[in-house]
Amino acid sequence: MSPSVFKPKNNNIIVTKEKKHKEIKKKLFEYQKFIKKNFDYVGEKFAYEARLIHYKNKKTSKGIYGTANKEQLNELKEEGIATEMIPWVDDKIN
């Protein structure tokens, strides 16, 4: 079976899906490294901690990251609390 191929409009470069996948994964790892270094991990208490920061004006020198389900994220959005969801790739996967 031959690899799937993406051919850009300029027709000069052919990029395989596998190569593109590796590039995307590398970029995600870079984002994750930045987040781990510059944000505080709060785990599954993300929604609670986000509300503390928003409503109690809790002083923090860093942003936070953690896990939340879609319902929690929708509630935060309705309350005017800005959040972003990013894919998180396990760095132990090949």
C-alpha positions in Angstrom: 0.0 0.0 0.0 1.5 3.4 -1.0 1.3 6.3 1.4 -1.4 9.0 1.0 0.0 12.2 -0.6 -1.0 15.8 -0.3 0.0 17.9 -3.2 0.1 21.7 -2.6 -1.2 24.1 -5.3 2.3 25.0 -6.4 2.9 21.4 -7.4 6.6 21.7 -6.4 6.4 19.9 -3.0 4.8 16.6 -2.2 4.2 16.0 1.5 3.2 12.6 2.8 0.5 12.4 5.5 3.0 10.7 7.7 5.5 13.6 7.5 2.7 16.1 8.1 1.5 14.1 11.1 5.1 14.2 12.6 5.3 17.9 12.0 2.0 18.5 13.7 2.9 16.3 16.6 6.3 18.1 17.0 4.5 21.4 17.1 2.0 20.1 19.7 4.9 19.0 21.9 6.4 22.4 21.6 3.2 24.0 22.8 2.9 21.5 25.6 6.5 22.2 26.8 5.7 26.0 26.8 2.5 25.4 28.7 4.1 23.2 31.3 6.8 25.8 31.8 4.7 28.9 32.0 1.3 27.7 33.5 0.3 26.0 36.7 -1.2 22.5 36.4 -4.5 22.2 38.4 -5.7 18.9 37.1 -9.4 18.2 37.2 -9.9 21.2 39.4 -9.6 23.4 36.3 -13.2 24.8 36.3 -13.0 25.5 40.1 -9.6 27.3 39.9 -10.7 29.3 36.8 -13.7 30.6 38.8 -11.5 31.4 41.8 -9.2 33.5 39.6 -12.2 35.2 37.8 -14.5 35.9 40.7 -12.2 36.2 43.7 -9.6 38.1 41.8 -7.1 35.5 43.1 -3.7 36.8 42.4 -1.6 34.4 40.3 1.6 35.1 38.4 0.8 32.3 35.9 -2.2 31.1 34.0 -3.5 27.6 34.7 -4.1 24.5 32.7 -5.9 21.2 33.5 -8.8 19.1 32.4 -12.4 19.9 32.1 -15.3 18.3 30.3 -17.4 20.1 27.6 -20.2 20.9 30.0 -17.8 22.7 32.4 -16.2 24.6 29.5 -19.6 25.7 28.3 -20.5 26.9 31.8 -17.3 28.8 32.1 -18.0 30.4 28.7 -21.5 31.4 29.7 -20.0 33.0 32.8 -17.7 35.1 30.7 -14.5 33.2 31.7 -12.2 32.8 28.7 -10.8 29.3 28.1 -9.1 27.5 25.3 -9.1 23.8 24.5 -6.0 22.3 22.9 -5.2 18.7 21.9 -2.9 17.1 24.4 -0.6 14.4 23.0 1.0 11.8 25.3 4.7 12.2 24.9 5.2 8.4 25.6 3.6 7.5 22.3 5.9 6.9 19.3 
